[in-house]
Amino acid sequence: MNLDDYHSLINNRPIKADAEEVDYEPAPEGSAMRCASCIHLYRRATDGFGVCEIFRDEQTDEEGIDPAYRCKFWSVDGEVMPLLEEES
């Protein structure tokens, strides 16, 4: 990979949903379905800043994903999404 490849990769990132579209909200107290345990949460190795592969907005760009929140695409395996299934 060279610098041109890097720029191509960065410029072709897919657009993510916003917090409203995925119902990003505080998880109920005691719930196991929280961003902290979701397959879509990634943490930077340098500082632990959390990002989601599903959505982003101005707040999470500044503060990172709140591990005590959740959205309707919460999943531990990327296959079963119980909060999304509740909508059906």
C-alpha positions as CSV (number, residue, x, y, z in Angstrom):
1,M,0.0,0.0,0.0
2,N,1.2,3.5,-0.8
3,L,0.0,7.0,-0.2
4,D,-2.3,7.0,-3.2
5,D,-3.9,3.8,-2.0
6,Y,-4.4,5.3,1.4
7,H,-6.1,8.4,0.0
8,S,-8.3,6.2,-2.2
9,L,-9.3,4.2,0.9
10,I,-10.1,7.3,2.9
11,N,-12.0,9.0,0.1
12,N,-14.2,6.0,-0.6
13,R,-15.4,5.3,2.9
14,P,-19.1,4.4,3.0
15,I,-21.6,6.8,4.4
16,K,-22.9,5.8,7.8
17,A,-26.3,6.2,9.3
18,D,-26.8,9.0,11.9
19,A,-27.8,8.5,15.5
20,E,-31.5,9.1,14.9
21,E,-31.7,6.5,12.2
22,V,-30.3,3.8,14.4
23,D,-32.1,4.9,17.6
24,Y,-28.8,5.5,19.5
25,E,-30.0,5.9,23.1
26,P,-29.0,5.1,26.7
27,A,-29.4,1.4,27.4
28,P,-31.8,0.6,30.3
29,E,-30.0,0.1,33.6
30,G,-28.6,-3.4,33.9
31,S,-29.1,-4.2,30.2
32,A,-26.5,-6.5,28.6
33,M,-27.4,-5.0,25.2
34,R,-25.0,-2.0,25.3
35,C,-22.5,-0.7,22.9
36,A,-19.7,-2.0,25.2
37,S,-20.6,-5.6,24.2
38,C,-21.6,-5.0,20.6
39,I,-19.6,-6.4,17.6
40,H,-19.9,-3.0,15.8
41,L,-17.9,-1.1,18.4
42,Y,-14.2,-0.5,17.7
43,R,-11.7,1.1,20.1
44,R,-8.6,2.8,19.0
45,A,-5.5,1.2,20.4
46,T,-3.8,4.5,21.2
47,D,-6.5,6.0,23.5
48,G,-9.6,3.7,23.6
49,F,-11.7,6.2,21.7
50,G,-14.8,4.2,20.5
51,V,-16.3,4.3,17.0
52,C,-19.2,2.4,15.5
53,E,-19.1,0.8,12.1
54,I,-22.9,1.4,11.7
55,F,-23.4,5.1,12.5
56,R,-21.7,8.4,13.4
57,D,-22.7,12.0,14.2
58,E,-21.1,15.2,15.3
59,Q,-21.3,14.2,19.0
60,T,-19.8,10.8,18.6
61,D,-17.1,12.2,16.3
62,E,-16.1,14.5,19.3
63,E,-16.8,12.2,22.3
64,G,-16.8,8.7,20.9
65,I,-19.4,6.0,21.3
66,D,-20.8,5.9,24.8
67,P,-20.4,2.2,25.9
68,A,-23.5,2.6,28.1
69,Y,-25.7,3.4,25.0
70,R,-27.2,1.1,22.4
71,C,-28.9,1.1,19.0
72,K,-31.3,-1.1,17.2
73,F,-28.4,-2.9,15.4
74,W,-26.8,-4.1,18.7
75,S,-25.4,-7.6,18.1
76,V,-22.7,-9.8,19.6
77,D,-22.3,-11.8,16.3
78,G,-23.5,-9.6,13.5
79,E,-26.3,-12.1,12.7
80,V,-28.8,-11.8,15.5
81,M,-30.1,-8.3,16.3
82,P,-32.7,-8.6,19.0
83,L,-33.6,-4.9,19.2
84,L,-34.2,-4.8,15.4
85,E,-36.3,-8.0,15.6
86,E,-38.6,-6.3,18.2
87,E,-39.6,-3.8,15.5
88,S,-40.8,-6.6,13.1
